[in-house]
Amino acid sequence: MAICAFFGHRNFPYKQYENKISDYIMELIKENGVTQFYSGFRGDFDRLCAEIVHKIKSAYPNIINTMVLSYYPNTDFILPSVFDDSVYLLEEKVPPRFAISYTNRKIVDLSDYIISGTILHTGGAAAACAYAASKSKIILSIF
């Protein structure tokens, strides 16, 4: 099973890149056997990508759209309807201020492909993509 993750900025007008993101996702499914998609669902890019995977799922019901949780879920957690499931990947307890960056590194470690919506070289998404590059992951940039 091949895995793809999404990393992009929290606040950015990504709607104009919807077709490119969709094309990348379709290519990964058809040509690279990707069946698992990870999204943190924290910002504009994550939300758009999760929605696109959800739409594509009607044509490819075997794909799994997973929300990756940076914090252990509390009892009132409600999974957004675009997702099939959720997962908390951290094995050790980390201080809350490090939860997202540690989770992002774990996502990269587990993923085969990254679709990047990073245009800035700062922030958590850019750091995750830099880490992915250092691990020789295949990164598809929408820019």
HELIX and SHEET records of a PDB file:
HELIX    1   1 LYS A   15  TYR A   17  5                                   3    
HELIX    2   2 GLU A   18  ASN A   32  1                                  15    
HELIX    3   3 ASP A   44  ILE A   56  1                                  13    
HELIX    4   4 PRO A   96  LEU A  110  1                                  15    
HELIX    5   5 GLY A  124  SER A  134  1                                  11    
SHEET    1   A 6 ASP A  85  TYR A  88  0                                        
SHEET    2   A 6 ILE A  64  LEU A  69  1                                        
SHEET    3   A 6 VAL A  34  SER A  39  1                                        
SHEET    4   A 6 ALA A   2  GLY A   8  1                                        
SHEET    5   A 6 TYR A 113  GLY A 117  1                                        
SHEET    6   A 6 ILE A 138  SER A 141  1                                        
END                                                                             
